[in-house]
Amino acid sequence: MLPVAGVNRPPEVAHSVGLQDASRIFGELRFHFAIGYQAQPTAGNTQHGLRTEIIGLGYTFTVLDGEDAQLGIEPVLHVFTLEGYFPTGNLGAELDLGSGWGVLGIFGFGNRHGFLALEPIGMNMRWLRTGDGIPTTAGLGVSWRLRAAVGLAL
């Protein structure tokens, strides 16, 4: 069994939607910053919160490259993420720090300055949890997620 920050239970499925920025570093290697709404199921209900990916790195493998459009697959490593959950029901505020990974399908448009991204595969690895009424714990907590984003490539 994995050591888990919080209650030890099977991996949960989260979903989120938000805005994302991707800045080119070298060719198709990109730095990611994202912020968006996230919902995380718990044993009794769903926590609603805000997910911020402060440091992320991805590399785009272009499948189709047109004059004004691009289709690609982009593996991403989320080096540092911050999730804050708002009080719901009998749950208090919670702050999770972690890392993760994902694979995005990217549709770039407008000479690649804008993009739509769908991340059907991704996993968060939470390594610190603290909050209102819960003890601060370090360890590994895992959740799978599905994300959609609208972004700007700089």
N, C-alpha and C positions, 0 to 999 in steps of 0.2 A: 504494500500500500504506500501511496505517496504521502509525505508529510504535508499537511494542508494548513494554510493560514485560515483558521476558522473551523467550521464543522466539516468532518471528513465524509464526503458523499460523492456519488458518481459525477463525472464532468457535466456541467450544465451548458445549455445552449443560450447564448445571448444574441441580441441583434442591435444594430446601431445604424444611424444615418447621420451624415454630416457634411461639412465642407473640408476640403483638403487642398493643400498647396504642394506642388512638387517642383523643386528647383534643380535644374541640370547642373551636375558637377563635371562629369566627363562624358560627353556623348549621351548615352542612354542611362548612365548611372545618375540616380536622382535622390535628393534629400526630401523627405516628407515631413510635413507638419499638418496635423488634422485635429479638428474639434467637432464634436457632435453629440447627439442624444444617444444614450444607451439604456437598454432594458435588460436586467439580469434576473432570471427566475430564482426564487429561493424556495425553501421547504413549504412555506405557507402562502406566499404571494409573489409579486414582482417588484423589484427595486427599480426606481427610475433615476437616471443620473446623467452626468456629463462625462464624456471620455475625451481626453486630450492626449494625442500622440505627439510628444514634444520632439523626440529624435527618432527618425525612421530612415532607412536606406533601402532603395529598390533599384532593380535593373530591368529595363524593358526589353523583351525579345519581340521585335516587330514581326507580325504575321502578314500584314497588308499595309503598304505605305503608298498612299495616293497623294495628289497635289495638296489637297486641303483636309485630308483625313488619314488617320492611322488606327490600326487595330493591333493590339499587342497583349502579351501575357507578361505580368510583372511580379516576380517573387519579391517580397518585402520583409525586412527585418525591423520590427518595432523595438528599438533599443531601450527607450524609456517611455512608459505610459503612466498617466495619472487618471484615475477614475474616482469621481465623487458622486455619491448617491444621496438623494434627498430623503427625508423621513417619509415613510408610508406605513399606515397601519400602526403596529406596535414596534416598528423598526426605527432606530435613530439614524442620524447622519453617519456616513461611512466614507473613508478615504482609502483607496487601494493604490499601491505602487507596483509596477510590474514591467514585463517585457513580453514580446510575442513575435509571431510570424504570420504571414498570410500569402496568398497568391491572388493577384488581382487580374481581372480581364479589363483592359483599358480601350476606350474608344476616344481618340483624340480628334479634335475638329478645330476649325478656324486657324489654320496653319499651326496646329498643335498647341495653341495657347490655352485652350479649354479642353477639359476631358470629363468623361463620365467613367466611373469605376465601379465594378461589382467584385466583391471579395467573397466568393462562395466557400472558400476554405481558409480558416484562420484559427489560431489558438492563442490565448492569453496565459502567461505564466505569472501569477501574482506572487510577489515575494515579501510584501509587507501590507498588513491590514490594521487600521486603527479606526476608532469611531466612538460615537455616543453610546455608552452602555455595553461596549464589547472590549475585551482586552486587546492591547496592541500585540500582534503576533507576527512573527517572521516564519517563513516556510514557503512551500510551493502549493499554490492552488491553481487548478486548471479549469478553463472554460472554453468551449468552442463557440464561434460566432459567425454570423453572416452580416456583411456590411455593404452599404451602397454609399457612394460619394459623388459630389459634383466638385470639380476642382479647377484650379488655375495653374498652368505650367509656366514658370518664369524662365 
